[in-house]
Amino acid sequence: MSSAIRIYPAKPKKVYVYATCLIDMFSPQSGLDAMKLLERAGVEIVYVPEQTCCGQPAYSSGYEDDAKTIALSQMALFPESWPVVVLSGSCGGMMHHHYRRLFAGSEHEQSVNQFCDRVFELTEFLVQVCRIKLDDQGPATSVVLHTSCAARREMKVHITGRQLLGQLSQVELREQPYESECCGFGGTFSVRHPAISEAMVQDKTQHLSETKADQLISADWGCLLNINGALEYQGKSLQGTHLATFLLNRLESSDAQ
């Protein structure tokens, strides 16, 4: 994993968008909303429809040869030097950090490192590269933010998510107890250890509900699937929305006037 301090480039004219398989399968609208946000920030979107999984499930299950095959197939889809904006901190962590480890010392090491340097998580890119300014046009509300473990510990983007929400003048960001704790999803972890995963999401939903926030926000659909499912099973009214959708809705209130 690269530990170097990241130096951010100037805002490019074009970017690739890596939507992630979870958004593609469960919430395509979140992907469309993220692309609209990027367009509002002044960049042209290039979406490659052949993209699939980043290889994280295979990698985290110990199947490194399969993960390498997937990684090489995905990297080949983005040949231009444009940034690759990933709509998940978890997939971003895999592509920015773990691809390097997979190919360290191999014939692909240099080209892989060059690709990894082009990978940015969505909120990171909006804040650090686009330096986006948000004009909140929505009604007063309160939110609680959940950041995935990989987004927080690998990509360090829990900060940029909070910065985006902090620009919204009518939005109160409420603090949850034990904010940095995992929701229990962890990709294949929840399949291998369902009882532990269930106990973890029970804790997480309790802490989120204790905030009495109007809405739950996250930039990772894996976490949202897990948390929303648990909240629905518990009969709770709180449900999570992808950060891109929430931000766009706050901005587009003015477009309808």
C-alpha positions in Angstrom: 0.0 0.0 0.0 1.3 3.4 -0.9 1.9 5.7 2.1 3.2 8.7 0.2 1.4 12.0 0.7 -0.9 12.5 -2.3 -0.3 15.5 -4.6 -3.4 16.3 -6.5 -3.5 17.4 -10.1 -5.2 20.4 -11.7 -8.8 19.8 -12.7 -8.9 17.8 -16.0 -11.2 18.2 -18.9 -12.3 14.6 -18.9 -12.5 11.7 -16.4 -13.4 8.1 -16.5 -16.2 7.0 -14.1 -15.9 3.6 -12.4 -19.4 3.1 -11.1 -18.8 -0.2 -9.2 -20.8 -3.4 -9.6 -23.0 -2.7 -6.5 -24.2 0.7 -7.9 -24.7 -0.9 -11.3 -26.9 -3.7 -9.8 -28.7 -2.0 -6.9 -28.7 1.8 -7.5 -27.9 2.9 -11.1 -29.5 6.3 -10.2 -26.7 6.9 -7.7 -24.2 6.5 -10.5 -26.1 8.9 -12.8 -26.3 11.4 -10.0 -22.5 11.2 -9.4 -21.9 11.8 -13.0 -24.2 14.9 -13.0 -22.2 16.2 -10.0 -19.0 15.8 -11.9 -20.5 17.5 -14.9 -21.6 20.4 -12.7 -18.0 20.6 -11.5 -16.9 21.2 -15.1 -15.6 17.9 -16.2 -16.6 15.7 -19.2 -17.6 12.1 -18.3 -16.4 9.0 -20.1 -18.2 5.9 -19.1 -16.9 2.5 -20.3 -19.9 0.1 -20.2 -17.6 -3.0 -20.2 -16.4 -2.3 -16.7 -17.4 -4.9 -14.1 -15.9 -5.8 -10.7 -12.6 -4.4 -9.4 -11.6 -7.8 -8.1 -11.9 -7.0 -4.4 -14.0 -10.1 -3.5 -11.4 -12.5 -5.0 -8.6 -10.6 -3.4 -10.0 -10.5 0.1 -10.9 -14.2 -0.2 -7.3 -15.1 -1.0 -7.6 -15.8 -4.7 -4.8 -13.5 -5.9 -4.4 -15.0 -9.3 -8.1 -14.4 -10.1 -7.8 -10.9 -8.6 -4.9 -10.2 -11.0 -6.8 -11.4 -14.0 -9.7 -9.2 -13.1 -7.5 -6.2 -12.4 -5.7 -6.5 -15.7 -9.0 -6.7 -17.6 -10.3 -3.6 -15.8 -7.2 -1.5 -16.2 -7.2 -2.2 -19.9 -10.5 -0.5 -20.3 -9.1 2.9 -19.3 -6.1 3.5 -21.6 -6.1 7.3 -21.7 -4.3 9.3 -19.0 -7.6 10.8 -17.6 -8.4 10.3 -13.9 -10.5 7.3 -12.9 -13.2 8.5 -10.5 -14.5 5.6 -8.4 -17.9 5.8 -6.7 -16.9 3.8 -3.6 -14.1 4.1 -1.1 -13.8 0.3 -0.9 -13.3 -0.2 -4.6 -11.1 2.9 -4.7 -8.9 1.4 -2.0 -8.6 -1.8 -4.0 -7.7 0.0 -7.2 -5.5 2.7 -5.7 -3.6 0.7 -3.1 -4.0 -3.1 -3.5 -3.4 -3.3 -7.3 0.1 -2.1 -6.5 0.7 -5.0 -4.0 -0.7 -7.6 -6.4 1.7 -6.6 -9.2 4.8 -5.5 -7.1 7.9 -6.9 -8.7 6.1 -8.1 -11.8 6.4 -7.1 -15.4 3.3 -5.0 -15.0 4.5 -3.1 -11.9 5.2 0.3 -13.7 2.1 0.4 -15.7 0.0 -0.7 -12.7 1.5 2.0 -10.5 0.7 4.6 -13.2 -2.9 3.5 -13.3 -3.2 3.5 -9.5 -2.0 7.1 -9.4 -5.0 8.0 -11.6 -7.6 6.5 -9.3 -9.6 8.8 -7.1 -12.6 8.3 -4.9 -15.6 10.5 -5.8 -15.7 12.8 -2.7 -11.9 13.1 -2.8 -12.0 14.1 -6.4 -14.8 16.7 -6.0 -13.0 18.4 -3.0 -9.3 18.0 -3.8 -9.3 18.2 -7.6 -12.4 20.0 -8.7 -12.6 22.2 -5.5 -16.3 22.2 -6.0 -18.5 24.8 -4.3 -22.0 23.8 -3.3 -24.9 26.2 -3.1 -27.5 24.6 -0.9 -31.1 25.1 -2.1 -32.8 22.5 0.0 -34.9 22.8 3.1 -33.4 22.4 6.6 -32.6 18.8 7.5 -30.3 16.7 9.6 -28.1 13.9 8.4 -25.7 11.3 9.9 -22.8 10.2 7.8 -21.4 6.6 7.6 -18.0 6.1 6.0 -16.9 2.6 5.0 -13.8 1.1 6.6 -11.8 1.2 3.3 -12.8 4.8 2.6 -11.7 5.9 6.0 -8.6 3.8 6.6 -7.2 3.3 3.0 -8.5 6.3 1.1 -8.8 8.7 4.0 -11.9 10.2 2.5 -14.1 10.4 5.6 -12.7 14.0 5.7 -13.8 14.9 2.2 -17.3 13.5 2.7 -17.7 15.7 5.8 -16.3 18.7 3.9 -19.0 18.4 1.2 -21.8 18.1 3.7 -20.3 21.0 5.6 -20.8 23.3 2.6 -24.6 22.8 2.8 -26.0 25.7 4.9 -29.3 24.0 5.7 -27.9 20.6 6.6 -27.0 19.7 10.2 -24.4 16.9 10.4 -25.0 14.8 13.5 -22.4 12.7 15.2 -22.9 9.0 15.8 -21.3 7.2 18.7 -18.4 5.0 17.6 -18.4 6.5 14.1 -15.3 4.7 12.9 -16.6 1.2 13.7 -17.4 -1.1 10.8 -21.1 -1.8 9.9 -20.3 -5.5 9.5 -20.6 -5.8 5.7 -16.9 -6.1 4.8 -17.7 -7.7 1.4 -17.1 -11.4 1.8 -16.7 -11.0 5.6 -20.4 -10.9 6.0 -20.8 -14.2 4.1 -18.0 -16.0 6.0 -19.0 -14.7 9.4 -22.7 -14.0 9.3 -23.3 -14.0 13.1 -20.4 -11.6 13.8 -21.6 -9.4 10.9 -25.2 -9.4 12.3 -24.0 -8.3 15.7 -21.9 -5.5 14.2 -24.7 -4.1 12.1 -27.0 -4.2 15.1 -24.6 -2.0 17.0 -24.2 0.3 13.9 -27.9 0.8 13.4 -28.5 1.5 17.1 -25.8 4.2 17.0 -27.1 5.7 13.8 -30.7 5.7 15.1 -29.6 7.4 18.4 -28.7 10.5 16.5 -32.4 11.1 15.5 -31.1 12.4 12.1 -33.6 12.7 9.3 -31.4 10.9 6.8 -28.5 8.5 6.7 -25.8 9.3 4.1 -22.9 7.2 2.8 -20.7 7.1 -0.3 -20.5 3.3 -0.3 -23.4 1.2 -1.5 -22.0 -2.0 0.1 -22.5 -0.4 3.6 -25.9 1.1 2.6 -27.2 -2.3 1.5 -26.2 -3.9 4.8 -27.4 -1.0 7.0 -30.6 -0.3 5.1 -31.5 -4.0 5.1 -31.0 -4.2 8.9 -33.0 -1.0 9.5 -35.8 -2.2 7.4 -35.9 -5.6 9.2 -36.0 -3.7 12.5 -38.9 -1.6 11.3 -37.0 1.6 11.5 -38.0 4.6 9.3 -34.4 5.7 8.9 -33.0 4.7 5.5 -29.7 5.5 3.7 -29.1 7.5 0.5 -25.9 7.7 -1.5 -24.0 10.9 -0.9 -24.0 11.8 -4.6 -27.8 11.6 -4.8 -28.2 13.6 -1.6 -25.9 16.4 -2.8 -27.4 16.6 -6.2 -30.9 16.9 -4.8 -29.8 19.8 -2.6 -28.4 21.6 -5.7 -31.2 20.8 -8.1 -33.9 22.4 -5.9 -32.8 25.6 -7.5 -32.9 24.3 -11.1 -36.6 23.6 -10.8 -37.4 27.2 -9.9 
